[in-house]
Amino acid sequence: MQKFSFQKKKLPNLKTITIIFAAAVLSCAIFFAFFNFSQTAPAKAQEVFESNEIAGCIDLNRASYNIPPAVFESLPKPPKCFASIMQLYREGKFSDDFFFTKEFSLQPEFYPTFLESGIEYWKNPVATHWGAVGFGAFPFERKIIANAGSKAKTRFFLHSGFGVRSFQGLKIAVEFENPEDADFAKIKLDTESSNGFLLEPNFPKFDENWARQIDAEIEIAQNAQPKQIAILLKTKAPDKKQALEWKKQYSNYYNATDFVGEKTVSRIMLTIK
């Protein structure tokens, strides 16, 4: 999971802005090794359930957090066996990206760095700073192996950075690390990702749209030769008209690209056989 964040001091006029990158960024590289799956991973989600591998089901339990339950009250109820399913996910036993619906991805525990470092924003809040811009993507990389002339799809998850108090507007654009590779694959993102969307705040409590899914469909050309292609998903500022509407609607609105610029949030490594 790659995370970018920007915060400003909480002064009376709220004008002084300072950039901070959360400590979670430093630890995210460790987790990449656990989440770089190909589409040939061992089992589909339904197969995991049918094989009774979730025997000893463990639900999500926040009793030990010592955080007011109101922090999570706008989120959907966690799915049954959430902790067990996420453990299987970390072990690489799910290849079905689309199994993980909003009921999963809106839980902060879905993201590896929440319990590692993100939870500290609620346990030990910093009174002198105000989280303005920040976001993270999970996983950072997907590995896909496909034949020429075939299609594939994958899903990423984007969330506002832990401790961020603002509404952030952005859209996602596709770029090829090698521009010439665009001749061999076409990438289509879901409509909201392409046209623009809001990431809502998660501090002091999680808003219901603090995280969202990014769906990508890939079509490989019939004449594509065997090779590896790197496809980047990058943040872009929303259209000016849309950004203006959001600014009128929310006093605490920023473009997600403010102060930090455009960032690569996720990458698809496509291997054409």
C-alpha positions in Angstrom: 0.0 0.0 0.0 1.4 3.3 -1.0 0.4 6.4 1.0 0.8 10.1 0.5 -0.2 12.6 3.1 -0.1 16.3 3.7 -1.1 18.1 6.8 -1.4 21.7 8.0 -0.9 23.2 11.5 -4.1 23.7 13.4 -3.7 27.5 13.8 -6.6 29.9 14.3 -6.6 30.9 10.6 -5.7 27.4 9.4 -3.5 28.9 6.7 -0.1 27.4 7.5 0.4 24.1 5.6 3.1 21.6 6.3 3.8 18.4 4.4 4.0 15.2 6.4 4.3 11.6 5.1 2.9 9.1 7.6 5.2 6.4 9.0 3.0 3.9 7.3 4.7 4.7 4.0 7.9 3.3 5.4 6.3 0.0 6.4 4.2 -0.4 3.3 7.0 -1.9 1.3 7.2 -4.8 3.7 3.6 -5.6 2.9 3.9 -5.4 -0.9 5.6 -8.8 -0.8 2.5 -10.4 0.7 0.0 -8.8 -1.7 1.6 -9.1 -5.2 -0.7 -11.8 -6.5 -1.1 -13.1 -10.0 -4.4 -14.3 -11.4 -3.1 -17.8 -11.0 -3.2 -17.8 -7.2 -4.3 -21.0 -5.5 -8.1 -20.6 -5.0 -11.1 -18.6 -5.8 -13.0 -17.1 -2.9 -15.9 -19.5 -3.3 -13.6 -22.4 -3.3 -12.1 -21.3 0.0 -15.5 -21.3 1.6 -16.5 -24.7 0.0 -13.3 -26.3 1.3 -14.1 -25.2 4.8 -10.8 -23.5 5.2 -12.5 -20.9 7.4 -13.2 -23.4 10.2 -12.5 -21.5 13.4 -14.1 -18.4 12.0 -12.9 -15.2 13.8 -14.9 -12.0 13.5 -13.5 -8.5 13.6 -13.2 -7.3 17.3 -12.4 -3.7 18.1 -12.8 -4.0 21.9 -9.1 -3.8 22.5 -8.6 -0.5 20.6 -9.7 1.8 23.5 -11.3 4.0 20.9 -14.9 5.3 21.1 -17.2 3.0 18.9 -18.6 6.2 17.3 -15.4 6.4 15.3 -16.7 3.5 13.2 -20.4 4.0 13.4 -20.9 5.2 9.7 -19.2 2.1 8.3 -21.1 -1.0 7.2 -21.2 -4.0 9.6 -18.0 -6.1 9.1 -18.7 -9.4 7.2 -18.8 -12.6 9.3 -15.3 -14.1 9.7 -13.6 -10.9 8.7 -10.4 -11.6 10.6 -10.1 -15.1 9.3 -10.8 -14.1 5.7 -8.2 -11.3 5.9 -5.6 -13.8 7.2 -6.3 -16.0 4.2 -5.9 -12.9 2.0 -2.5 -12.2 3.5 -1.5 -15.8 2.8 -2.4 -15.4 -0.9 -5.3 -17.8 -0.9 -7.7 -15.5 -2.7 -7.4 -14.7 -6.4 -10.9 -13.2 -6.8 -10.3 -9.5 -6.3 -14.0 -8.8 -6.7 -14.9 -10.9 -3.7 -13.9 -8.0 -1.6 -16.9 -5.6 -1.7 -17.4 -2.4 0.2 -18.3 -4.3 3.3 -14.7 -5.3 3.4 -12.9 -2.4 1.9 -14.5 0.2 4.1 -13.2 -1.4 7.2 -9.9 0.2 8.2 -8.5 -3.2 9.2 -8.7 -4.2 5.5 -5.5 -2.1 5.0 -2.3 -3.5 6.5 -0.9 -0.3 8.0 -4.0 0.6 10.0 -3.1 -1.5 13.0 0.6 -0.9 12.5 0.6 2.8 12.6 -2.7 4.4 11.4 -4.6 3.7 14.6 -2.2 6.0 16.5 -4.1 9.0 15.0 -7.1 8.0 17.2 -5.2 6.7 20.2 -2.7 9.6 20.4 -4.1 12.4 18.3 -1.8 15.3 17.5 -3.6 18.5 18.5 -1.2 20.8 16.6 -1.7 19.5 13.1 -4.7 19.2 10.8 -4.7 16.5 8.1 -5.4 18.1 4.8 -4.3 15.8 2.0 -3.4 12.1 2.1 -4.3 8.8 0.5 -3.2 5.3 0.2 -3.7 2.5 -2.3 -3.8 -1.2 -1.7 -2.2 -3.3 -3.0 0.4 -1.3 -4.8 0.9 -3.9 -7.5 -1.1 -6.6 -9.2 0.6 -9.2 -11.4 -1.5 -10.5 -14.3 -0.5 -13.2 -16.8 -2.6 -13.4 -20.0 -2.6 -14.5 -23.6 -2.7 -12.3 -26.7 -6.3 -11.6 -27.6 -7.6 -12.2 -24.1 -9.2 -10.0 -21.5 -8.5 -9.7 -17.8 -9.8 -7.5 -14.9 -8.5 -6.5 -11.5 -9.4 -4.3 -8.5 -7.5 -1.9 -6.3 -8.6 -0.1 -3.2 -8.0 3.6 -2.6 -8.5 5.3 0.8 -8.0 8.7 2.4 -4.9 8.8 4.5 -5.3 7.9 8.2 -5.9 11.1 10.1 -7.1 13.1 7.1 -10.0 15.5 7.9 -10.8 16.9 4.4 -12.8 15.9 1.4 -10.4 15.2 -1.5 -11.3 15.3 -5.2 -9.4 13.4 -7.8 -9.6 11.1 -10.8 -7.4 8.2 -11.9 -5.5 8.1 -15.3 -3.7 5.2 -16.9 -0.1 5.6 -18.1 2.2 3.0 -19.7 5.7 3.1 -18.2 6.9 2.5 -21.8 4.5 4.6 -24.0 5.0 2.2 -27.0 3.3 -0.6 -25.0 0.0 1.2 -25.4 -0.2 -0.6 -28.8 -0.5 -4.0 -27.1 -3.0 -3.4 -24.4 -6.1 -1.3 -23.7 -7.0 -0.4 -20.1 -10.5 0.8 -19.1 -11.2 2.0 -15.6 -14.6 2.2 -14.0 -16.5 5.4 -14.8 -16.1 7.1 -11.4 -12.3 6.5 -11.4 -12.0 8.0 -14.9 -14.4 10.9 -14.4 -13.6 12.0 -10.8 -14.7 11.2 -7.3 -14.4 12.2 -3.7 -12.5 10.6 -0.9 -14.2 11.6 2.3 -12.5 12.2 5.7 -11.7 9.5 8.2 -10.8 11.6 11.2 -12.1 12.1 13.9 -14.5 9.4 12.6 -14.7 7.4 9.4 -17.1 8.8 6.8 -19.0 6.3 4.8 -17.1 7.0 1.6 -13.6 7.3 3.0 -12.4 4.5 0.7 -13.4 3.2 -2.7 -12.6 0.5 -5.3 -10.8 1.1 -8.6 -11.7 -1.5 -11.2 -9.6 -2.0 -14.3 -10.4 -4.0 -17.4 -7.5 -5.1 -19.7 -7.8 -6.1 -23.3 -4.7 -7.6 -24.9 -4.2 -7.1 -28.6 -4.5 -10.1 -30.9 -1.0 -9.5 -32.4 0.7 -8.8 -29.0 4.1 -10.6 -28.7 5.2 -12.2 -25.4 6.5 -9.4 -23.2 6.0 -7.7 -19.8 4.2 -4.4 -19.6 4.1 -2.0 -16.7 0.8 0.0 -16.4 0.6 2.8 -13.9 -2.5 4.2 -12.3 -1.9 7.9 -11.4 -3.8 10.5 -9.5 -4.9 13.6 -11.4 -6.8 16.7 -10.4 -10.5 16.6 -11.1 -12.1 18.7 -13.8 -12.1 22.4 -12.7 -15.9 22.6 -12.9 -16.3 19.6 -10.7 -13.7 20.8 -8.2 -15.4 24.2 -8.0 -18.7 22.5 -7.1 -17.1 20.4 -4.4 -15.4 23.5 -3.0 -18.8 25.2 -2.7 -20.2 22.2 -1.0 -17.4 21.4 1.4 -15.5 24.1 3.3 -12.7 21.6 4.0 -12.2 20.5 0.4 -8.8 20.0 -1.5 -7.8 18.5 -4.7 -5.8 15.3 -3.8 -3.0 16.6 -6.0 -2.7 19.8 -4.0 0.8 20.2 -2.4 1.9 16.7 -3.4 1.3 16.7 -7.2 0.3 13.7 -9.3 1.3 10.3 -7.8 1.4 6.7 -9.0 -0.9 4.9 -6.6 -0.9 1.5 -8.1 0.8 -0.6 -10.8 -0.3 -3.5 -13.0 2.5 -5.8 -14.2 1.1 -7.5 -17.2 2.9 -10.5 -18.6 1.7 -11.5 -22.1 2.4 -15.1 -22.9 
